[in-house]
Amino acid sequence: MQQPMIVLNTQKREEKRKAQLSNIHAAKAVSNIIRTCLGPRAMLKMLMSQMAGIVLTNDGNAILREIDVSHPAAKNMIELARSQDEQVGDGTTSVIVLAGEVMSIAEPFIKKNIHPKVIVGAFYQALDHALEILPKLATKFDPSDDDKLKMVVRNAIGTKFLSKYEDQMGGMAIEAIRIIDRKVNNVREIDIKKLIRFQKIMGGEIEDSYLLKGAVLEKDVLHSQMNRRIENPRVLLMDVSIDYEKGESQTNIEIMNDEDFQRMLQIEEEYIKDMVEKIAKFKPDLVITEKGCSDLAQHYFFKHGITTLRRLRISDSNRIAKVTGATCVNRVDMIKEEDLGTKCKLFEIRKIGDSYYAFLDECVEPEACTIILRGPNKDIVNEIERNLMDGLKALKNVLLEPLLLPGGGATEMYLSQKLNEKAMSIKGIEQLPYRALSGAFEILPRTLIQNCGGKTMKVLTQLRAKHANGKNKNWGINGLTGELADMSELNVWDSYAVKVQIIKSAIESSCMLLRIDEILSGKSKKEK
């Protein structure tokens, strides 16, 4: 017998049906991990990292970001949650649960040797029809109505840790969004990541959290006798090192006697003094530089009555420019009167716990803001930040696209009913996966019932009956009791943009995984 010739590394190689079934099982496993994290009765996950860190959360993206997986399809599902979070900031748990169910319903067809191309074609056809149905179910609302916006925030954080503080946190989120909501070249821009800063301060009660119309820096003044409280400060923001400039390349200085050395030190002092004099000419009360400030410069600033802060991050510098109206200056010779910021009404150094914080407060018409988060420990404060970020992103979505869809699984059940009716018009073998996908949407109301400990089959059958006549399209599952309820009466609504992104991402990602017919191992870095 001739020895078989091995061309490819077979250690991590899976072919055709084996690869497809392997991907399906991996997707189902990831989905089952966070399925209990859906709805207001969601369970928490405790994640322990290798560095002995602990994370307690029911946020889908936060959970999947921390777990360690080895299967490529499972990694793809984690990327799906991350993409959902980056695009719309909400629905990370729902998209994974739905994607896992879509993969699950494809398994019987794979086992019956139906070609994946047929299954994928039917799924894409159902997706097109679903995107045509959703606008008919959507309702418009007035984004200027704060009560409606509070409802949106309540629905976003009502299933999370912050549900007990939804009124306070909702008010903070709405005010913060109003501050950063701007039109640039007739295009509405709401940049949460750059313009809203979360300052986490341990200690105190959660109710002590508040919105600051300004900026906070974990900094103290450089000189012990500099002013720690300034009303109506003139703020100069700089990207300059207030120190003697060293040569960029190697510099050799030949000193013949002691007077030469003293003269060299004197030149450095004169240079720094000249810099400070040029700055002091514009009479700023507060100088903030992204770079260093030497001890000698601190002395001269103190003599001129100027308070100084140093070594800022670029993101903090940009935020200070937004709240004070200052312009960041790159050279001392380029300072102009209009570069100084005068929108801040109060600068103050406050000691909270063992740390000192510089507050730029009471700013006039700020374009950025800071949310001060308080809590008993790091885990709770981090969870508050994650929950509040979900609320902010939900507000951003409805302001950019003011459309709402009924929550509580009502939208999914409505889609399931309509797609099941359309399946009758699909000819050929594609009708089977098309009909199966219509049933896959029921996974979300079913999961809500299960997480409440309700009678799944009984309540789900009742919900199907409600949607059968087409008149009760807003009926879904009360996430607290596991019973049927009219979502318009409970005021439970989801953002249209989030729901569309969930459905598109879940189906498109599943179709991509189903089209994989072989899993191969790649080269290691050493081989490359």
Secondary structure, DSSP 8 states (H G I E B T S, - for coil): -------S--TT-EEHHHHHHHHHHHHHHHHHHHGGG-STT---EEEE-TTS-EEEE--HHHHHHHS----HHHHHHHHHHHHHHHHTS--HHHHHHHHHHHHHHHHHHHHTT--HHHHHHHHHHHHHHHHHHHHHH-EE--TT-HHHHHHHHHHHHTTSGGGGGHHHHHHHHHHHHHHH-EEETTEEE--HHHHEEEEEEEBS-GGG-EEESSEEES---SSTTS-SEEES--EEEE---BS----SS-------SHHHHHHHHHHHHHHHHHHHHHHHTT--SEEEESS-B-HHHHHHHHHTT-EEE----HHHHHHHHHHH----BS-GGG--GGGSB----EEEEEEETTEEEEEEES-SS-S-EEEEEEESSHHHHHHHHHHHHHHHHHHHHHHHS-EEEETTTHHHHHHHHHHHHHGGG--STTHHHHHHHHHHTTHHHHHHHHHHT--HHHHHHHHHHHHHTSS-TTEEE-TTTSSEEEHHHHT-EEEHHHHHHHHHHHHHHHHHHHT--EE-----TTT-
